[in-house]
């Protein structure tokens, strides 16, 4: 790869690093939420020294009562101290947890001046395991893909920070989630694809197809949600958000935004695959005409779309396996199943996202053929993913 294209790749990496740094320092405006309460509380890890289950009552599958544990605080201002901690059971398998000696828990330490007023068990401590899993994923990615893997790590971090520091705070402040989500997703699409290819014609071709697919998905998502009479309350914890003092939020618009945000990754993936394939073809065959290059991209798109749509289906329906089992166990008629609002919302997610994929594939192929093929010229297209 020539020096000019190498500079383009480094430019995209530098831009990504600058944006990550800015986002890390960017205040969300919600840092002071619960500040008064947090001054008298500490959330720290604690080791379970012993447990007392004598007051727990088992009634079939339901467990109620309170588990009393002796815990050793592993952090905070009272690190190393041992206290009694309560674990109240409400009879919910989803919410309740029971601890065993030797396990690590996340506890809430309530303070009274400089002394510990009470200690409550929140849940099992999972932070260290999550960090290990994330670092192992990053290490494997970099080990396998080298500099390309490092750029993929940057895109991952940038996406997480963009959602947490930009999308979520703006939606909480009452900004239009469809507008904010579409602009943020389009910007991330450009930056992430640029991290793969650099700023060149391949990136332009892939972005053209991906963003076109996003536009189609956003438009169909808005229309389908309204036509199916889906309320945004179908999203988990959405009603809790309203009751937390954010009753002004439009949950339905947030649901509409979640449709194209959730499908954006698949469209980005498909567009990159097609653009990379067309680039490889025209690099090996610089005499290939633009029409022939487009048709090559179309064939790649047809092959990829079959698995991509299934990917969306499995991604969205995987979390609803228990619901489907309930329907079957109770003998629910299929007309009721498909008419149920939660099932209808997943159908919208899957089919609208698939529409976006179908739109993105030919548009990416057309843009790749026009931008990358030389129509008989000898100059090759830029290479992909150089190793500096």
N, C-alpha and C positions, 0 to 999 in steps of 0.2 A: 504494500500500500504506500502511496506517495506521502510526502511530508504534509501536504495541504490537508489531506483527509485525516491524518493523524492529529493534526492541530484541531480539527473539528471535533474529534472524539474527546480530546482533552478539554476543549471549551465546554462541551455539554456536562462533563464531570465537574468542572469548576463551578459552573452555574448551579448545579445540583447541590454541591457542598455549601455554597453561599446561601441558597434557599433553606437548606437544613439548619444552618447556623441562625438565620433570621427567625425561622419558625420556633427554634428552641428558646430564643429570647423573647418571642412575641407573647405578650400577655393576652389571656383569653377574656379578661374582664370578669371572670368568676372566681378569681383566686381568693376573694374575701368571703365567698359564700360559706357560711358555717364557721367563720373565723372565731367568733365568740365561744362557740362550743368546743372548738379544737384546742383552745388554750387550756381547758380543764380536762382534756382527754389525750391519751396516747394509744396508738395502735401498734403493737409490737408482736414479735414472735415469742412463743413460750413453749417449753417442753412439758408434756403431761407426766407428772411424777406418779400420781396414783388417782384412781377413780372410785366413786361411790355410786352404784346403780340401784341402791336399795329402794329409792322412791319412784323408780320408773315402773309404770304399769303397762303390760302388753295386752291388748285386746285385738286378737287377730293380727292384722297387718299394722294396726295403729299402735304407736308407742306414745305415751304421755307421761307427764311428770317432769322432774328435774334431775339432771345428772350433776353431781358435785365432784369437782376435780381439784387436785392440788397441782399447781403449775409453778414452774421455774421461769421467771422472766428472762428472756435472752437479749433484750434491748431496752432502750428508753432510759429515763432518769433513775429508775429503780432496778436496773439490770442486776441479776444475781439474787434477787429476793424471791422468796417462795410465798405464794398466797393461795387462798381458796377461790375458785372460780365457778360460777354457775352456768349451766347449759340447759336452758328451758326448752322442752320438747312440746311442739304444738299439735302433733298428730299428723303432720304432713311429711310424706316420704320425700317430696321435692325439696322442702326447706330444712328439715331436721337433719342433724348429724350427731353421731355418738362417737366418743373418743376412747382410745385405748392407751394404756400406759406406754410411754416411750415415743408416742407420736408428737409431732410439732403442730401447734395451733396458732392461729391469729387471734389475739385477745384485745379487748378494749379495757384500758386501765383508766378509771375515773379518779381524778386527783382532787384532794381537798387541801389547798395550800401546798405543803411539801410532802404530804403523806398520801398513801393510797386509800381511797374511800371504798372502792370495789373493783373487782375484776370480772369481766364477762367474756365467755368464749364466743367468738364470732364464727369461725369455720376452720377447717384444716388449712395449714399454711402451705401455699403452693407457689409462692413467688420464686424461691430458689430453683425449683424444678422447671418453671417456665423460662427463667433466664438461661438455665443450662440448655434446654431444648432449643431456644432461639440461637444461642451462640453456636451450638452444634450444627444447626441448619446453615448458619452463615459460613462456618468453617468448611463444611462439605461443599457448599456452593462455590466458594473461592477456590478450594482444592481442585474441584472438577473443571471449573470454567475459567480460572485465572482472573485476568483483568476484567473480562466480561462478567464473571461472577461477582467481582467487587462492585461493578456498576449496577448489577442487579440488586445487591444489598443496598446501595444508595437509593435506588428507586423504591425499594420496599420501605425504607425509613422515611423517605420523602412522602410517600402515600399515607403512611400512618400519621405523620405529623400534620399533613394537610387536612386530613379528616378531623383530627382532634383539635387542632389549633385554629382552623378556618371554618370548616363546614359546620361542625357542632355548635361553636359559639355564635356564629351568625344566625343559624336557625333558631337558637334559643332567644336571640335578641329580636326575632320577628321578621328577619329577612325572608324573601321568597325562596323556599327551598329548591324549587324547580330551576330558577335562574341561577342561584348560587351553585347548586349541584352540577348544572350543565357547564357553567364556566370553569368550575374547579376540575371537573372530569376532563374537559377538553384540554386545559392547561397541563394536567398530569399526563394525558395521552401524548402530547407533543414532547414533554420533557423525558418521559420514560422511553419512548421510541428513539429520541435523540441520544439517550444514553447507550442504546444498543448500536445504532448506526452512525452517530454523529449528526451534525447538521449538513445534510446533503439531499440529493434527489430521492434516495431510497426512503429517507424519513418523510419527505414531503408526500411521496406516493402512499406510504402506509398511513400517515396521519389523515390524508384526504379520505381514504376508505373508512378508517375507524371513526372519525368525527361524523362522517355522513351517516354511518350506522347508528351512532349515538343520537343524531337528530331524528332519525326515523323511530328509534326506540322511545325517545322522549315524547314525541307526538302521539304515537300509538298508545303509550302508557297513560297519558292524560285522557285520551278518548275512551280507552277500554275501562279505566277506573270509573269514569262517569257513567258509561253505558251499563256497566255491571252493578252499579250502586254499591261500590265497595267503600267503606269508611276506613280511615287510617287507623282506627282503634284495633284493627286486626293485628297490628304490630305488637310484639311483646313489650310490656311495660309502658305503652303509650298513654294509657289512662292514668297511670301513676304520675306521669309527667304533668298532665293537666292538673291533678290534685296537689301538685307540689308548688303551685303558684304560677303556672304557665298556661292558664286557660285560654290565653289569646292565640295560642299556636294552632295552625291549621294542620291537623294530623293527616288529612287526606292528601294534601300537597306534599307532605313529607313522604308518604307512601309512594306517591307518583315519582318523586325524585329517587327513591330507593330502587325503583325498577331499572332505570338506565344506569345508575351507579353500579348496581349488582351485575349488570350485563356488560359493563365497559371492559372488564378484563378479558372476557372471551373475544370481544370484537377486536381489541388491541392485539391479542394473540393471533387471531386469524389474519389480520391485516399485515402483521409482521411476517408471518409465514409466507403469504402470497408475494409480498414485496421482495423478500429475501430469495424466494425461488425464481422469480422473474429476473432479478439481478444476476443470479448464478447462471441462468440460461443465456442472457445477453452477454455476460462476460466470456463464456465459452464459445458463443456464436455471435460475434459482433456484427455479422452480416444479416442477422435476423431482423425482419421488418417489424414495425410497431404492431400491426395486426396479429402477426404470428406470436409476438411476445404477449399480447393481451390474451390470446387463446390459451397459451401456456398457463398464464395466471388463472384463467377461468377453470382449467382442468384441475389445478392445484386446489382452488377454492371449492370445487364440487366435492373433491375427496375429503377435504377438511371439514366441510359443513356437516357431514353426516355424523361425525363424532362430536363436534362442538355443540350441536343441539342436544344430543344425549347428555353431554357434560352439564349443560344448564339444567336439564331435567333432574339428573341425579343430585346436583348441588342443592337445588331448591327443595326437592322432595325428601331428601335424606333425613331432615330433622322432623318429618311428619310421619315416620314409620309407625310410631305408637298410635297416632290418630287413625291411621288406616287400619291398624289391627283392631281398634275399638269398633270401627264401622263394620268390619267383617264379623267380629265376635258377637255383635248385637244384631246382625242380619239387616243392617240398614240398606234400604233400596238404593240402587245406583243413582237414580234420579235425585235422591236426597243428598247423596255424597257429592255429586258434581255441582249441585246447587248451593251447597254449604259455602258460606262466605270465605272461610279459611282456605278451602280447596280452590275456590274461584280465584282468590288472590294469588295462589301459587301457579294456577294456570296462566294468569296474566303475566306473572314474572317469566315463566318458561316460554310461552308462545310469543310474547312481545319481544323478549330478548332474541328469540330465534328469527323473528322478522328482521331485527337489526343486523343479525349475522348474514341473512340472505341478501340484505341491501349492501352490507359492507364488502362482501366478497367480489361481486362484479365491478363495483366502483374502485376497489383497490387494484384489481386486475387491469382495468382501463387506465387508471392513473399511472400504474407501473409501466405499462406498455408505452404510453405517451412520453413519460419522463425518462425512462431508462434505456429503451431501445434506440439505437442510432440509425436504424434503417439502412444498414450497409456501410456505415462509417467504421473506421478501424479503431477508434478510440474506445477502450473498454470502460465499463461502468465501474464506479468505486467499489473496492472490496469491503467486506464486512468484518467487523470485530478484529482489528489488528492487535497483535501483541507488541507493545512498545519495546 
